[in-house]
Each structure stands twice: as structure tokens, then as C-alpha cells.
Amino acid sequence: MKEKRLEITESGQFKALGHPVRWRLIRLLGERDATTTQLAAALERSKGSVGHHVKVLSDAGLIELSRTRQVGGATEKYWRRSAPGYESADGVRGTSMVLRAVLGELREEPHDDTDTVYLSRARIPGTVVAELKAEFERLSQRIDDARVASDEDGIDIGMLLGLYRPAGRPLATEDDDR
């Protein structure tokens, strides 16, 4: 049974997800539980900086403490996602938040032949919209199901799928003019 995604509704959650480093943390915590030290090493950032971002995500309820472990005199805290994924019913803020995060990753990551972008615009029946949304959900789940451990042979990818209501209407075709 597929776990339910967390619906992002509060302004603090949108703000927490408005930083590309936090999206990268969420992605890493989707692979496995990790400590702030492990996350800092994976992101090649300072432990203090990552600790700040972990606190923001935790305060927003987007990640949670999964367990602790005593190491010498210190306590290691392991963090995990509070849900397998996130969604927003607030289209504009949710879409803007996701696009900012993707843009942040695109600026930082090298590009290769796995990068593929399609942009289509059309007037289609509502039933097709519902089918597309279901297909997007299946594709997202397929990626989640195909996830491999970080030490296995694999390719890091991101997938951005979305439907939006564009301003205006598409240009009429010649058939529409008849």
C-alpha cells in the first residue's frame, strides 16, 4: 500500500521548502535516514549550515527525528522525511516553490543527455486531464520504486511533471476558423 503524501498548506511549510538546499536534504532523506553530519558531507556544506536547514524543515513538520544513538558522550540524531512525498493544493505557491527548487538544482548540477524537457499547451477534455494526473502519479511512484542505494550503480535524476492553467487560450488552428 502506498503511503500518503503530506499536503503542504501552511506558510511555514512553503517557506521551508523555498530553499534549494532544503529540497536536496529532503531528497537525501528519501534515500535513508541520516545525521546532520552525514547530510553535510553528502552536500559538501558545513555542519552548521545543514543544521540550520534541518531545524527549519523539522519545525515545519517536513522531516522528523527517527532515532538517536549514543556515540561516546554525544547523541547522534537521525532524521527522516515525515512523509514519502509532498504535494500542494495551493497551485500558485506550490508550483512557484517547486520551480524555485528545481532551478536551484539546475544551477548547481552538471547537465548531460538525461536532461529532457517538454513543453506542450493545448485545450483538452477534463477526462484527459484526470488521466494525465494519474499517469504522473504512476511515473512518480515508478521512480520511487526504482530507487537504489547510494552505493549501487545508478544515475541521479529529478523529475518535474505538472499541469497548469496558462493565461489566455491557445492560438486557433486553421480548422477552428472554418
C-alpha positions in Angstrom: 0.0 0.0 0.0 1.3 3.4 -1.0 1.8 5.9 1.8 0.0 9.2 1.7 1.9 12.3 0.7 1.9 15.3 3.0 -0.2 18.2 1.8 1.7 21.4 2.2 -0.8 24.0 3.4 0.9 26.3 6.0 3.0 29.3 5.1 5.9 28.0 7.2 6.0 24.8 5.2 6.1 26.8 1.9 8.8 29.0 3.3 10.8 25.9 4.5 10.6 24.4 1.0 11.6 27.6 -0.7 15.3 26.9 -0.5 17.1 24.5 -2.9 19.4 23.1 -0.1 16.3 22.0 1.8 14.9 20.2 -1.3 18.3 18.4 -1.6 18.1 17.4 2.1 14.6 16.1 1.6 15.8 14.1 -1.4 18.7 12.6 0.6 16.4 11.7 3.4 14.2 9.9 0.9 17.1 7.6 0.3 17.7 6.8 4.0 17.7 8.2 7.5 20.8 10.3 8.2 22.5 12.5 10.7 23.3 16.2 10.2 27.0 15.2 9.8 26.2 12.7 7.1 23.9 15.2 5.3 26.6 17.9 5.5 29.2 15.5 4.0 26.8 14.5 1.2 26.0 18.1 0.3 29.6 19.3 0.9 28.4 22.0 3.2 29.2 23.0 6.8 27.5 21.1 9.6 26.2 24.4 11.0 24.6 25.4 7.7 23.0 22.0 7.3 21.9 22.0 10.9 20.1 25.3 10.3 18.2 23.9 7.3 17.4 20.6 9.2 15.9 22.7 12.0 13.8 24.7 9.6 12.5 21.5 7.9 11.8 19.9 11.3 10.0 23.0 12.7 7.8 22.9 9.6 6.9 19.2 10.1 8.6 18.1 6.9 11.2 15.9 8.5 11.3 14.2 11.9 13.6 12.6 14.3 13.7 8.8 13.5 16.1 7.6 16.2 19.1 8.6 18.3 22.3 6.8 19.0 24.9 7.3 21.8 28.4 7.8 20.5 30.8 8.4 23.3 29.4 11.4 25.2 27.3 12.7 22.3 23.9 11.8 21.0 23.6 11.4 17.2 20.2 12.3 15.8 19.0 10.5 12.7 16.4 12.4 10.6 13.8 11.1 8.1 11.1 12.5 5.9 7.8 12.9 7.7 6.1 11.6 4.5 7.2 9.8 1.4 6.4 12.9 -0.7 4.8 16.3 -0.6 2.0 18.0 -2.6 0.3 21.3 -2.6 -3.3 22.1 -3.2 -2.3 25.8 -3.4 -1.3 25.8 -7.1 0.5 29.1 -7.4 2.5 28.9 -4.3 3.2 25.2 -4.7 4.2 25.5 -8.3 6.4 28.5 -7.6 8.1 26.7 -4.7 8.8 23.6 -6.8 10.1 25.6 -9.7 12.5 27.6 -7.5 13.9 24.4 -6.0 14.4 22.8 -9.4 16.0 26.0 -10.7 18.4 25.9 -7.7 19.3 22.3 -8.5 19.8 23.1 -12.2 22.2 25.8 -11.4 24.3 23.5 -9.2 24.3 20.2 -11.1 26.1 19.3 -14.3 23.9 18.7 -17.3 24.0 15.7 -19.7 21.9 13.7 -22.1 19.5 12.6 -19.3 18.1 16.2 -19.2 14.9 16.2 -21.2 12.2 18.9 -21.1 8.9 19.0 -23.0 6.5 21.9 -23.0 3.1 21.4 -24.5 0.0 23.6 -24.5 -3.5 22.6 -25.7 -7.1 22.7 -24.9 -8.1 19.1 -23.8 -11.1 17.4 -22.2 -11.3 17.2 -18.4 -11.2 13.4 -18.6 -7.8 13.6 -20.2 -6.5 15.9 -17.5 -7.6 13.4 -14.9 -5.9 10.6 -16.8 -2.7 12.7 -17.1 -2.6 13.4 -13.4 -3.0 9.7 -12.7 -0.2 8.9 -15.1 2.1 11.5 -13.5 1.4 9.8 -10.1 2.3 6.4 -11.6 5.6 7.8 -13.1 6.5 9.4 -9.7 5.8 6.1 -8.0 7.8 4.2 -10.6 10.8 6.4 -9.8 10.3 5.9 -6.0 10.1 2.1 -6.6 13.3 2.0 -8.8 15.4 3.8 -6.2 18.7 2.2 -5.5 21.0 2.5 -2.5 23.6 5.3 -2.8 26.4 2.9 -3.1 24.8 0.9 -6.0 25.3 1.7 -9.7 22.7 4.3 -10.7 22.0 7.7 -12.2 20.8 10.6 -10.0 17.8 12.1 -11.6 15.0 14.5 -10.8 11.6 14.6 -12.5 9.3 17.5 -12.7 5.8 16.9 -14.1 3.0 19.3 -13.9 -0.2 20.6 -15.4 -1.0 24.3 -15.2 -3.7 26.6 -16.4 -1.9 29.1 -18.7 -3.1 32.6 -19.2 -5.2 33.1 -22.3 -6.2 30.5 -24.8 -4.1 28.6 -27.3 -4.0 30.0 -30.8 -6.8 28.8 -33.1 -5.9 26.2 -35.7 -7.0 26.6 -39.3 -9.7 24.0 -38.6 -11.1 26.3 -35.9 -11.5 29.1 -38.4 -13.9 27.1 -40.6 
